[in-house]
């Protein structure tokens, strides 16, 4: 009796193990040069680039091994019959465009994941002058902004992802500090020059510090009246 029961358990385990170990081969294909080498993240972790370029839609999902297929292999975690759901983030090579969403993939069937320019949206619109980028691994950050003494008459607006955090920061009152909650993926911090009286044609260059308790990042953002400066903040594991 015990031997039969153990054999039954072994069969159950074998069946469940096979189900859990389904691997799906996926070829990452860029359909135009703009999105070539965009970076794919799944569940917050970097997976691979869209390094295959296919402008005329000639690449098949399953072809000879000489084509170095597959690009990636995904371990299935079925949430419906024969399908898995993957939370993904795609960031363009220049970090200025991204796409977020959920990808539904048929388990165990090799296939293409195609990317085109139209799939991505801008992180920062054209009115901002993007001046650099930092990479962080924590969404909870503390920001500190302060100016040099010769810029203390400025009135500034500080923006995170189009949200105005403060609209009338006056450096005469000292440094401005705030607790940020970044989005996974690309973010931007911008500083807009609201007013500096007769000196409004002279740029200001506020200092910005980001700190999550472990990582520390420091940079400056130069901003002109009518041309706010911005810095990209890439937040991913």
C-alpha positions as CSV (number, residue, x, y, z in Angstrom):
1,X,0.0,0.0,0.0
2,X,2.8,2.4,0.9
3,X,4.7,1.6,-2.3
4,X,1.6,2.3,-4.4
5,X,1.0,5.6,-2.5
6,X,4.6,6.7,-3.0
7,X,4.4,5.9,-6.7
8,X,1.2,7.9,-7.0
9,X,2.9,10.9,-5.3
10,X,5.9,10.6,-7.6
11,X,3.6,10.7,-10.7
12,X,1.8,13.8,-9.3
13,X,5.1,15.5,-8.6
14,X,6.4,14.6,-12.1
15,X,3.3,16.1,-13.7
16,X,3.4,19.3,-11.7
17,X,7.2,19.7,-12.3
18,X,6.8,19.4,-16.0
19,X,4.0,22.0,-16.0
20,X,6.1,24.4,-13.9
21,X,9.1,24.0,-16.2
22,X,7.5,25.0,-19.5
23,X,9.9,27.2,-21.4
24,X,8.8,29.7,-24.1
25,X,11.3,30.8,-26.6
26,X,10.8,34.4,-27.8
27,X,12.7,36.3,-30.5
28,X,12.9,40.1,-29.8
29,X,12.6,42.0,-33.1
30,X,12.9,45.7,-33.8
31,X,10.9,46.7,-36.9
32,X,12.7,50.1,-37.3
33,X,16.1,51.4,-36.5
34,X,14.8,53.9,-33.9
35,X,13.8,51.1,-31.5
36,X,16.7,48.8,-32.2
37,X,18.6,47.9,-29.0
38,X,15.7,49.0,-26.8
39,X,16.0,47.3,-23.4
40,X,13.4,44.9,-22.2
41,X,12.6,44.4,-18.4
42,X,10.2,41.8,-17.1
43,X,9.0,42.0,-13.5
44,X,11.5,44.8,-12.9
45,X,14.6,42.8,-14.1
46,X,16.6,43.4,-17.3
47,X,16.1,40.5,-19.8
48,X,17.6,41.4,-23.2
49,X,17.8,44.1,-26.0
50,X,15.6,44.1,-29.1
51,X,18.8,43.5,-31.1
52,X,17.3,41.7,-34.1
53,X,16.4,44.2,-36.8
54,X,13.6,43.3,-39.3
55,X,12.4,46.2,-41.4
56,X,10.7,44.1,-44.0
57,X,9.1,41.6,-41.6
58,X,11.1,38.6,-42.9
59,X,12.1,37.0,-39.7
60,X,10.1,34.0,-38.7
61,X,9.6,33.1,-35.0
62,X,10.9,29.5,-35.4
63,X,13.7,28.9,-38.0
64,X,17.1,27.3,-38.1
65,X,19.5,27.4,-35.2
66,X,21.9,29.2,-37.4
67,X,19.8,32.3,-36.8
68,X,20.7,32.2,-33.1
69,X,17.1,31.5,-32.1
70,X,15.9,32.1,-29.4
71,X,16.8,35.5,-28.1
72,X,15.2,34.8,-24.7
73,X,13.6,31.9,-22.9
74,X,10.7,32.7,-20.5
75,X,9.7,30.2,-17.8
76,X,5.9,29.9,-18.0
77,X,3.8,30.7,-15.0
78,X,0.3,30.0,-16.4
79,X,-2.6,32.1,-15.1
80,X,-5.0,30.8,-17.7
81,X,-5.0,27.6,-19.8
82,X,-1.8,27.7,-21.9
83,X,-1.0,31.4,-21.4
84,X,1.3,33.4,-19.1
85,X,1.1,37.1,-18.3
86,X,4.4,39.1,-18.0
87,X,4.6,42.6,-16.6
88,X,7.1,44.4,-18.8
89,X,8.9,47.7,-19.4
90,X,10.7,48.7,-22.6
91,X,13.2,51.6,-22.6
92,X,14.7,53.0,-25.8
93,X,18.5,53.1,-26.3
94,X,18.6,56.9,-25.6
95,X,16.4,56.4,-22.5
96,X,13.9,59.1,-23.8
97,X,11.1,56.7,-24.8
98,X,9.4,53.8,-23.0
99,X,6.5,51.4,-23.0
100,X,4.9,49.7,-20.0
101,X,2.3,47.0,-19.9
102,X,1.3,43.3,-19.6
103,X,2.3,40.9,-22.4
104,X,0.2,37.7,-22.8
105,X,2.3,34.9,-24.3
106,X,1.2,31.4,-25.3
107,X,3.2,28.9,-23.3
108,X,5.8,26.7,-25.0
109,X,5.2,28.1,-28.5
110,X,8.2,29.9,-30.0
111,X,7.2,33.4,-31.3
112,X,8.3,36.9,-32.1
113,X,7.9,40.0,-29.9
114,X,7.9,42.9,-32.3
115,X,8.6,46.5,-31.4
116,X,8.0,49.7,-33.4
117,X,8.4,53.4,-32.8
118,X,4.7,53.9,-32.4
119,X,4.7,51.5,-29.4
120,X,6.8,53.9,-27.3
121,X,5.9,57.2,-25.7
122,X,8.2,60.1,-24.7
123,X,9.4,60.3,-21.2
124,X,9.9,64.1,-21.5
125,X,8.2,66.4,-23.9
126,X,10.1,68.9,-26.2
127,X,9.7,71.9,-23.9
128,X,12.4,70.5,-21.5
129,X,16.1,70.5,-22.1
130,X,17.3,67.1,-21.1
131,X,20.8,67.4,-19.7
132,X,21.7,63.9,-18.3
133,X,20.6,60.8,-16.5
134,X,21.1,58.9,-13.3
135,X,20.2,55.2,-12.6
136,X,18.7,54.3,-9.2
137,X,17.4,50.9,-7.9
138,X,14.9,52.2,-5.3
139,X,11.6,53.9,-6.0
140,X,11.5,55.7,-2.6
141,X,14.0,58.6,-2.7
142,X,14.7,61.8,-0.8
143,X,15.3,64.8,-3.0
144,X,17.2,68.0,-2.0
145,X,17.4,71.1,-4.1
146,X,19.6,74.2,-3.3
147,X,21.1,77.1,-5.1
148,X,24.3,79.1,-5.1
149,X,24.3,82.5,-3.3
150,X,24.2,84.5,-6.5
151,X,21.0,82.6,-7.5
152,X,19.0,83.2,-4.3
153,X,16.7,85.8,-5.9
154,X,15.3,83.2,-8.3
155,X,11.8,81.7,-8.0
156,X,11.7,78.1,-9.2
157,X,9.2,75.4,-10.0
158,X,10.3,71.8,-9.4
159,X,8.6,69.0,-11.4
160,X,8.5,65.2,-11.3
161,X,7.0,63.5,-14.3
162,X,4.7,66.4,-15.2
163,X,3.6,66.8,-11.5
164,X,4.5,70.1,-10.0
165,X,6.0,69.4,-6.6
166,X,6.5,73.0,-5.7
167,X,5.6,76.0,-7.8
168,X,7.4,78.8,-6.0
169,X,10.6,77.6,-4.4
170,X,12.6,80.5,-3.0
171,X,16.2,79.6,-2.4
172,X,16.5,82.4,0.2
173,X,14.6,80.1,2.5
174,X,17.3,77.4,2.3
175,X,17.3,74.0,0.7
176,X,14.1,72.3,-0.4
177,X,13.6,68.7,0.6
178,X,10.9,66.2,-0.4
179,X,10.2,62.5,-0.3
180,X,9.7,61.1,-3.8
181,X,8.0,57.9,-5.0
182,X,9.5,57.2,-8.4
183,X,7.8,55.1,-11.1
184,X,9.4,51.9,-12.3
185,X,11.1,52.8,-15.5
186,X,12.0,56.2,-16.7
187,X,11.3,59.4,-14.7
188,X,12.3,62.9,-15.1
189,X,13.0,65.8,-12.7
190,X,12.7,69.3,-14.1
191,X,13.3,72.8,-12.8
192,X,11.5,75.7,-14.3
193,X,12.6,79.3,-14.0
194,X,9.5,81.2,-12.8
195,X,10.9,84.6,-12.3
196,X,14.1,86.5,-11.5
197,X,13.1,90.0,-12.2
198,X,15.6,91.9,-14.4
199,X,17.9,88.9,-14.3
200,X,15.5,86.6,-16.0
201,X,17.8,86.1,-19.1
202,X,20.6,84.8,-17.0
203,X,20.4,81.0,-16.4
204,X,20.4,79.4,-12.9
205,X,21.9,76.1,-12.1
206,X,20.3,74.6,-9.0
207,X,22.0,71.6,-7.3
208,X,20.0,68.4,-6.9
209,X,20.7,65.5,-4.6
210,X,18.9,62.1,-4.6
211,X,19.3,59.7,-1.7
212,X,17.5,56.4,-0.8
213,X,19.5,55.6,2.4
214,X,22.2,53.8,0.5
215,X,22.7,55.3,-2.9
216,X,23.6,59.0,-3.3
217,X,23.4,60.9,-6.6
218,X,24.3,64.6,-7.1
219,X,23.9,66.7,-10.3
220,X,23.0,70.2,-11.4
221,X,20.2,71.3,-13.8
222,X,20.7,74.5,-15.8
223,X,17.5,76.3,-16.6
224,X,16.7,79.4,-18.6
225,X,13.6,81.5,-18.4
226,X,11.3,79.8,-20.9
227,X,13.5,76.7,-21.3
228,X,13.4,74.5,-18.2
229,X,16.1,72.0,-17.7
230,X,15.5,68.3,-16.9
231,X,17.4,65.2,-15.8
232,X,16.2,61.6,-16.5
233,X,16.1,59.1,-13.6
234,X,16.0,55.5,-14.6
235,X,14.5,53.3,-11.8
236,X,14.9,49.6,-12.3
237,X,16.5,46.5,-10.8
